[in-house]
Amino acid sequence: MRREGALADLGSWQPTRCSLALAMDVIGTKSAFLLLREAIYGTTRFDDFVRRVGITEAVAAGRLKELVEAGILAKQPYREPGQRTRSEYVLTEKGEALFPAMLALIQWGDEYLQPDGGPVEFVADETEAEVRVDVRTDQGDRVGLDGLRLRRR
């Protein structure tokens, strides 16, 4: 990647207001990522999050609260017959917007960490074509790291 203008000399600038750092402040723990994975897979109930992620109830409660406060998940009340009202957790639009980032990490893990390519794949519902994340221009051209330029906004 080439750096443009004031960014050309890495020693002369710091990545202040870094969007990646801000995003990691919101979802930067392993448990938050795994809870988000489960929400993407369709998990909504607290006990299911705890069981599927393999974390304690206290950790799940704390992380789910943070994800709700960040606007990534929303709480919705539900009530089983004869039971008290409880909350389930559903992805918001802001949470759904994280799907490409999550899919990119899953694809990376499938390619570099799983000898068999990983346990699941995402496919388009209508065509069954595998869904992949890659870097493209607004015109649809694929771009690698060596074809990028970093510049100030």
MARTI-921651 format. One record per residue: x negated, y, z of N, C-alpha, C in turn. Coordinates in pm, whole numbers, padded with zeros to 5 digits, always signed. Atoms other than C-alpha are relative to their C-alpha. Example, Ala and Ser with C-alpha at 12.3 -4.5 7.8 and 13.67 -1.06 7.14 Angstrom:
-00089-00119+00000-01230-00450+00780-00090+00120+00000+00082-00119-00006-01367-00106+00714+00077+00109+00073
***
This chain:
-00085-00117+00000+00000+00000+00000-00090+00124+00000+00071-00128+00001-00122+00348-00080+00072+00097+00092-00058-00105-00085-00067+00634+00162-00023+00133-00070-00002-00123+00078+00013+00975+00019-00020+00122+00090+00013-00129-00068-00086+01327+00127-00061-00011+00138+00049-00002-00138-00130+01380+00500-00010-00140+00060+00003+00137-00052-00077+01005+00552-00119-00080-00053+00111+00074+00063-00379+00907+00341-00105-00042+00101+00100+00030-00103-00617+00922+00640+00072-00052+00124-00071+00058-00115-00480+00681+00902-00043+00061+00132+00049-00058-00125-00696+00845+01168+00052+00139+00028-00044-00138-00018-00532+01185+01117+00147+00014+00039-00141-00009-00036-00172+01098+01205+00041-00120+00084-00060+00105-00083+00037+00893+01446+00142-00024-00048-00137+00030+00046+00363+00716+01359+00104+00044+00102-00099-00051-00095+00578+00942+01579+00140-00016-00058-00140+00022+00039+00954+00895+01571+00016-00124-00087-00001+00121+00080+00892+00548+01431+00134-00072+00014-00130+00068-00002+01223+00387+01335-00012-00144+00047+00020+00137-00048+01079+00040+01398-00009-00002+00152+00011-00007-00146+00985+00138+01755+00137+00025+00063-00134-00028-00053+01335+00279+01810+00088-00125-00008-00079+00123+00015+01495-00040+01675-00043-00104+00102+00048+00099-00097+01273-00255+01897+00041+00037+00142-00051-00040-00131+01381-00049+02199+00140-00055+00023-00138+00048-00011+01735-00169+02125+00005-00153+00000-00013+00144+00014+01682-00532+02020-00134-00071+00008+00137+00049+00001+01318-00598+02102-00033-00119+00087+00031+00118-00080+01351-00897+02333+00044-00126-00075-00036+00126+00063+01364-01258+02224+00146-00035+00028-00138+00036-00033+01691-01310+02410+00100+00087-00076-00091-00086+00077+01852-01009+02237+00008-00047-00145-00001+00050+00138+01746-01142+01895+00081-00129-00010-00072+00127+00006+01883-01487+01976+00149+00019+00025-00142-00030-00018+02210-01345+02104+00058+00059-00129-00043-00055+00127+02235-01147+01782+00014-00110-00105-00010+00114+00091+02164-01465+01584+00131-00074+00024-00124+00073-00032+02449-01637+01766+00123+00078-00040-00115-00081+00042+02685-01346+01702+00016-00008-00151-00006+00015+00145+02596-01369+01332+00056-00137-00037-00052+00135+00026+02667-01745+01344+00147-00014+00039-00141+00004-00036+03009-01666+01496+00029-00026+00147-00021+00016-00144+02958-01717+01869+00061+00128+00055-00065-00119-00057+03185-01482+02067+00013-00007+00153-00029+00015-00143+03226-01623+02418-00127-00009+00083+00116-00010-00087+02987-01558+02705-00063-00136+00029+00054+00132-00034+02951-01922+02811-00068-00067-00119+00060+00057+00120+02876-02023+02452-00134+00067-00031+00129-00068+00018+02606-01756+02422-00105-00058+00094+00093+00053-00100+02444-01882+02743-00048-00139-00040+00033+00138+00035+02457-02245+02632-00083-00009-00127+00067+00012+00130+02347-02194+02272-00138+00066-00002+00129-00068-00004+02063-01951+02348-00093-00063+00104+00083+00064-00103+01946-02139+02658-00061+00099+00097+00045-00099-00096+01918-01840+02889+00094-00002+00119-00085-00004-00119+02054-01773+03234+00118+00093-00022-00116-00088+00008+02390-01610+03285-00039+00145+00027+00043-00136-00033+02216-01308+03440-00068+00067-00118+00068-00056+00117+01991-01257+03138+00101+00026-00111-00101-00018+00105+02282-01307+02897+00087+00121+00029-00086-00114-00037+02499-01059+03088-00072+00132-00023+00076-00123+00018+02225-00798+03086-00022+00035-00146+00026-00025+00141+02137-00837+02720+00128+00033-00076-00127-00030+00067+02500-00847+02605+00047+00141+00034-00038-00137-00041+02567-00529+02804-00081+00102-00080+00086-00092+00077+02269-00359+02632+00045+00005-00147-00043+00003+00140+02389-00472+02288+00134+00070-00020-00127-00072+00005+02739-00339+02362-00026+00151+00012+00031-00142-00019+02598-00007+02488-00067+00060-00124+00067-00047+00122+02388+00019+02170+00095+00003-00119-00097+00001+00109+02701-00031+01958-00020-00113-00100+00027+00114+00088+02576-00358+01807+00108-00107+00015-00112+00089-00029+02842-00571+01973+00111+00082+00063-00115-00060-00067+03191-00476+02090+00067-00108+00084-00074+00093-00085+03383-00636+02375+00148+00007-00036-00143+00009+00026+03735-00756+02303+00061-00093+00104-00061+00087-00101+03968-00895+02568+00069-00121-00065-00077+00118+00041+04110-01245+02535+00044-00069+00128-00050+00070-00119+04305-01467+02770+00049-00138-00040-00046+00138+00018+04341-01843+02772+00123-00018+00090-00119+00022-00083+04680-01964+02904-00040-00046+00140+00025+00035-00140+04671-01978+03283-00133+00050+00054+00131-00052-00042+04333-01802+03302+00005+00153+00009+00010-00145-00007+04225-01448+03381-00048+00055-00135+00048-00064+00122+04150-01201+03103-00152+00009+00003+00145-00007+00014+03792-01220+02982-00033+00080-00126+00043-00073+00120+03586-01049+02713-00076-00094-00092+00084+00065+00098+03447-01189+02394-00077+00110-00072+00092-00095+00062+03172-01022+02193+00001-00021-00151-00003+00007+00146+03199-00942+01823-00095+00104-00057+00089-00093+00068+02959-00776+01583+00077+00123-00046-00053-00123+00057+03028-00415+01496-00061+00018-00140+00062-00031+00129+02945-00262+01159-00151+00023+00018+00141-00024-00031+02617-00147+01316-00073-00132+00024+00059+00131-00023+02550-00504+01428-00012-00080-00128+00005+00071+00128+02635-00652+01089-00111+00055-00089+00105-00061+00081+02387-00407+00933-00138-00057+00034+00126+00064-00038+02110-00595+01119-00020-00135-00069+00010+00132+00062+02182-00913+00921-00118-00014-00096+00115+00018+00089+01924-00849+00645-00133-00012+00075+00124+00009-00080+01651-00794+00907-00011-00137+00066+00001+00131-00062+01750-01111+01089-00027-00109-00104+00020+00099+00106+01766-01308+00764-00145+00001-00048+00140-00008+00040+01420-01181+00667-00089-00072+00100+00079+00072-00102+01279-01310+00998+00023-00150-00007-00031+00144+00014+01457-01644+00954-00074-00056-00121+00070+00046+00120+01318-01676+00599-00151-00011+00025+00143+00004-00031+00967-01595+00724-00031-00123+00086+00019+00118-00084+01000-01860+00996+00015-00129-00079-00019+00119+00084+01133-02113+00744-00124-00027-00085+00112+00018+00092+00840-02053+00511-00132-00028+00071+00132+00008-00061+00551-02021+00754-00007-00082+00129+00002+00069-00129+00655-02203+01073+00073-00134+00000-00079+00123+00006+00882-02489+00964-00052-00089-00112+00053+00086+00106+00717-02777+00778+00107-00050-00098-00107+00050+00087+01055-02887+00639+00089+00111-00055-00079-00111+00052+01182-02539+00552+00106+00052+00092-00098-00051-00096+01399-02492+00859+00129-00078+00001-00120+00081-00020+01726-02634+00987+00125+00048-00074-00121-00052+00065+01976-02407+00809-00040+00088-00118+00021-00098+00107+02011-02199+00496+00130+00076-00019-00115-00083+00028+02243-01918+00402+00028-00007-00149-00039+00008+00140+02435-01961+00077+00124+00085-00022-00118-00078+00037+02690-01746-00104+00121-00092+00001-00120+00082-00015+03038-01875-00027+00057-00044-00134-00063+00033+00128+03165-01863-00386-00089-00083-00092+00088+00065+00098+02857-01982-00577-00093-00105+00061+00093+00085-00074+02658-02173-00312-00146+00028-00033+00138-00041+00028+02347-01990-00437-00065+00044+00131+00070-00039-00122+02085-01943-00164-00011+00152+00005+00009-00145-00021+02086-01592-00020-00138+00030+00059+00135-00037-00042+01743-01430+00020-00010+00151+00016+00030-00142-00018+01609-01097+00139-00134+00026-00067+00128-00042+00054+01340-00921-00060+00002+00152-00012+00013-00145+00010+01216-00567-00121+00016+00040-00146-00028-00044+00136+01357-00395-00428+00022+00151-00002-00029-00142+00018+01385-00043-00564+00150+00018-00017-00142-00028+00026+01721+00128-00609+00043-00050-00138-00030+00049+00134+01697+00015-00973-00002-00152-00008-00003+00145-00003+01665-00350-00866-00133-00068-00028+00132+00058+00025+01293-00399-00935-00062-00048+00131+00066+00055-00118+01114-00625-00689-00136+00067+00018+00123-00070-00029+00819-00456-00516-00074-00072+00112+00085+00058-00103+00532-00615-00322-00073+00110+00076+00071-00097-00083+00319-00447-00058-00100+00082-00081+00098-00072+00082+00056-00358-00318+00065+00097-00098-00071-00091+00090+00322-00175-00521+00074+00111+00073-00067-00102-00080+00432+00057-00241-00091+00119+00027+00071-00120-00041+00334+00409-00147+00073+00056+00122-00057-00055-00123+00389+00560+00199-00013+00151-00007+00005-00146+00002+00481+00929+00212+00092+00055+00108-00086-00067-00098+00635+01176+00453+00135+00033-00063-00134-00041+00045+01005+01246+00426+00009+00151+00002
***
